[in-house]
Amino acid sequence: MTSSSEENALPGEIIVRLDVMLALRKRRAKDVAAEIGMTEANLSLLKSGKVKGVRFDTLIRLCDALSCTPGDLLEYVGNEAEEGR
């Protein structure tokens, strides 16, 4: 029998690469936050991956500000343990 937490476990994780894009574009988080109408605190939480989700309109504004695609900001990493079953 599996526990409910195991049943709800996701097969992998999403890695937020916002810090990488900021560095590649030579942009400061503070400036991008102001440009897209987001608080620095919320952008910092997103950058650190400590959020449960991101709105599509926020993702669109980030992509526009950084001239990138969602795939440049988010990366899916599968769980090798799950794949081996």
Rosetta blueprint (number, residue, H / E / L):
1 M L
2 T L
3 S L
4 S H
5 S H
6 E H
7 E H
8 N L
9 A L
10 L L
11 P L
12 G E
13 E E
14 I E
15 I E
16 V E
17 R L
18 L H
19 D H
20 V H
21 M H
22 L H
23 A H
24 L H
25 R H
26 K L
27 R L
28 R L
29 A H
30 K H
31 D H
32 V H
33 A H
34 A H
35 E H
36 I H
37 G L
38 M L
39 T L
40 E H
41 A H
42 N H
43 L H
44 S H
45 L H
46 L H
47 K H
48 S H
49 G L
50 K L
51 V L
52 K L
53 G L
54 V L
55 R L
56 F H
57 D H
58 T H
59 L H
60 I H
61 R H
62 L H
63 C H
64 D H
65 A H
66 L H
67 S L
68 C L
69 T L
70 P H
71 G H
72 D H
73 L H
74 L E
75 E E
76 Y E
77 V E
78 G E
79 N L
80 E H
81 A H
82 E H
83 E H
84 G L
85 R L
